[in-house]
Amino acid sequence: MGRYGNELVDDSDLLESEFYHDFLRHYGMFRQCGAVLGDSGAAVSTITFLRERKAKSFGYRQLGLLRILVPEIQNAVRVH
């Protein structure tokens, strides 16, 4: 359900990416943790948490909390 940023893309690849240069770098962000909330085929809803590069990477506790919260957030999105 949830994923750490470095599970999806290596840190060195992220540093070279357009996403990093055009977005993350401007806000001083680097560490990522997120989940897909829904995929209708026409649109994808996601939630992502970001931290500075000097901050600790996201860990099991944060991913565990995300796994608890995602179904609740998905319900809220469906109701909305």
C-alpha positions as CSV (number, residue, x, y, z in Angstrom):
1,M,0.0,0.0,0.0
2,G,2.5,2.7,1.1
3,R,6.0,3.1,-0.2
4,Y,9.1,4.9,0.7
5,G,10.6,7.1,-2.0
6,N,13.9,5.2,-2.1
7,E,11.9,2.0,-2.7
8,L,10.7,3.5,-6.0
9,V,13.7,5.4,-7.2
10,D,17.4,5.4,-6.1
11,D,18.5,8.6,-4.3
12,S,21.1,9.3,-7.0
13,D,18.5,8.9,-9.7
14,L,16.1,11.2,-7.9
15,L,18.8,13.9,-7.6
16,E,19.2,13.8,-11.4
17,S,15.4,13.8,-12.1
18,E,13.3,16.6,-13.5
19,F,10.9,16.1,-10.5
20,Y,13.7,16.9,-8.1
21,H,15.1,19.9,-10.0
22,D,11.7,21.4,-10.9
23,F,9.8,20.8,-7.6
24,L,11.5,19.1,-4.6
25,R,14.7,21.2,-4.7
26,H,12.7,24.5,-4.7
27,Y,11.0,23.5,-1.5
28,G,14.1,21.9,0.2
29,M,12.5,18.5,0.1
30,F,14.0,15.1,-0.6
31,R,12.7,12.2,1.5
32,Q,9.3,10.8,0.5
33,C,6.7,8.4,1.7
34,G,3.3,8.0,0.0
35,A,0.5,5.9,-1.2
36,V,-2.0,5.8,-4.1
37,L,-5.5,6.6,-2.8
38,G,-7.4,5.8,-6.0
39,D,-7.0,5.2,-9.7
40,S,-10.1,5.7,-11.9
41,G,-8.2,5.2,-15.1
42,A,-8.7,8.9,-16.0
43,A,-7.1,10.3,-12.8
44,V,-4.9,9.0,-10.0
45,S,-5.2,10.3,-6.4
46,T,-2.1,10.1,-4.2
47,I,-0.9,11.3,-0.8
48,T,2.8,12.1,-0.3
49,F,4.7,13.2,2.8
50,L,8.0,15.0,2.2
51,R,11.1,15.8,4.4
52,E,14.3,17.6,4.0
53,R,17.3,15.6,2.7
54,K,19.1,16.1,6.0
55,A,16.1,14.6,7.9
56,K,15.9,10.9,8.7
57,S,14.3,8.7,6.1
58,F,10.7,7.6,6.7
59,G,10.6,4.3,8.6
60,Y,8.3,1.5,9.6
61,R,6.4,3.6,12.1
62,Q,5.5,6.2,9.5
63,L,4.6,3.7,6.9
64,G,2.5,1.7,9.4
65,L,0.6,4.9,10.3
66,L,0.1,5.6,6.6
67,R,-1.3,2.1,6.1
68,I,-3.8,2.7,8.9
69,L,-4.9,6.1,7.5
70,V,-5.1,5.3,3.8
71,P,-8.4,3.4,4.0
72,E,-9.9,6.2,6.0
73,I,-8.7,8.8,3.6
74,Q,-10.0,6.7,0.7
75,N,-13.4,6.6,2.3
76,A,-13.4,10.4,2.7
77,V,-12.4,10.8,-1.0
78,R,-15.3,8.5,-2.1
79,V,-17.8,10.3,0.1
80,H,-16.7,13.7,-1.2
